Amino acid sequence: MKEWGRQHPYLAMAFGYVVFFVVATAIWMAVGRHGLADSAITASVWTVGYWVLAVFGMRRSRKTKARLEENGQIMAYIRYPDSRAGSLSSIWNQGIATPSPGSIHFQPAVYDTLEPSGRATTITVQALLPGRRKVSGKDHKFIQVYGIQAMTLLTDEGKLEIAAHPESLDRLSEVLGR
């Protein structure tokens, strides 16, 4: 079902909003003690409002993804898990990663507009450790995107975790040549 949703995002969204409309109408009728017509109109207004917000959000994220792919970049999150306690070792830093053989140029960025928010860094990669893990639980509160995986790299400055969508991590692995 997830795979179908990824292949047909607009159909999945339409299906979800039909379900939302039906549930909202039923709840409005039960709680508000309104008739079917009033409940359907209220549910329609809420459904259309949420649908418009979702469509604009999907368009914006697709444009951002296309712009990054055009430049050979990926949206990624990094952290140094073995750094000293109190140094934000558990916080993921969002930004744009530009991979090249043996290194990653990382520009911290904010929001989905990818506005630069700090000094860019070039990370020299010594090794790419095998295996990936799903980012969930406590880690997920710092990453507001779902379906993210993390992998570990050994760098000149120690162990580094990088998190991104699985397709982006595949591309990163290919470019790093490992």
N, C-alpha and C positions, 0 to 999 in steps of 0.2 A: 504494500500500500504506500509506503514512504517513497519507493522508487517511482511509482506511478505519479505521485504528487510532485516529485522533482521534475519529471518529464512533462507534465501538464499543469503548471502552477496556476494558470487562470481557471482551468476546469475544477481543480481542487478547491480553489478559493470560492468559486461559484457554488459548489456543492456544500461547502462549509457555511456559506451565508444562507443557503436555503434551509439548512438545519437550524441555524441561528434564528431565522425568521419564524419557523414553526415553534421552536421552544419559547421564543420571546412572546409570541401570540398566546400560547398556552399559559405562560406565567402571568401575563398581563390580564388575561381573562380570570384566572384563579385568584390573584391577589387584588387586582383593582376592581373586580366585580363589574367589568364592563362587558358590553355585547361583543359579538364576533367582529362586526364592522369596525368599531372603535379600536379594538385590540389589534386588528390587522393593519389599520392605518398607522397606529403608533409603532408597531413592530416594523412596518415598512420604512418609516422615517429613520428609525434607529439603524436598520439594516443597510439602507442606502448610505447613511452617513459613515458607518464603519467601512463599507465597501469602498467608498471614495478615498478615504484615508489609506486603506490597504493598497489600492491601485497606484496611488502616487508614491507610496513607499516602495512598492515593487519596482516601479519604473526607475526611481532614483537609484536603488541598489543595482539594477541591471546596467544603468549608465555608468555607474562607478566601476563595476566589474569589467565592463567593456573597455573603459579608459585605462584601467590597470593592465589588462591583458595586452592592449595595444602597445604599451610601453615595456612589456615583459616583467611587470611587477605583480606582487600579490599583497593582499591585506593580511597582516599577520599580527600576532601578539607574542612578545618575548618576555622572559624573566630569567634571572640567575638563581636557581633554587638553592645553591650551596653558599650563597653570600651570607654575611653576618646577620644575625637576628636584629631586627629593628631597621634594616636597610631596605625595606619594602621587597624582600625576597619572595614574598608570596603574591605580590601584585603584578598583574600582567600589564605590559606597556604596549598600547595599540599603535600601529604604524604601517608604513609601506616598506616592504622588503623587496629589494632589487637583487636577485641572485646572479652571481657570476661564478665561473669555475674557481672553487676554493675560498670564496668569500661571499658575504651578504652585506649590501649597503642598506642600513635601516634608518628610516626617517620617521621619528615619532610623529603621530598625527592624531587629530581628534575628530570625533563625529564621523558620519559617513561622507562628509564633504572632503575629507582627507586634508584638512588644513594643518600645515606643519605646526608643531607645538614645542619643538626643542631642537637640540643640536643633532645633526645626522652622525651616524657612527658606521664605520666599516668593521665588520666582524670577520676575522680570519678563521675559517673552519678547518680543523685538523681531522676530524672524523665524524661520521654520521652513525649514531648507534642504531641498531636494528630495533624494530618494534615501534608501535604507536599506541597511544591510549586515548580513550574518549575523555574529553574535558567535562567533568560533571561535579556535582556536590559543591564543596566549598570553593573550588576553583572557578566554578561557573558564575559566581556572583560578580566577578570582575570582567567577564566576557558576556556581552549582551546578545550574542549571536548563537544560534543552536546548530548542532551538527559539526562542531569543531573537534578536531583531534590534535594531539600534541606529540611531538617527537623530540628526542634529545640529541644535541650536538656537542661535541667537544671542541672548544675554541682555545685561543691563546690565553683568554682570561678565565678559563674554567668551564664548568658544565653550563650549558644554556638550553632552555626549553623554548621551542617555538611552536605556536598553535595557529592553525588555520583550517580551512576546509580541506577535506581529503584530496581533492583534485589539485589544490594549490600546493599541498605537501608533496604530491607526486611530481609536479613540475619542478619544485625546489630540489628534490632528490635527483632528478634528471640533470639539472643544470650544475649542481654541485659535483656531479660525476661519480656518485658513490651508490 
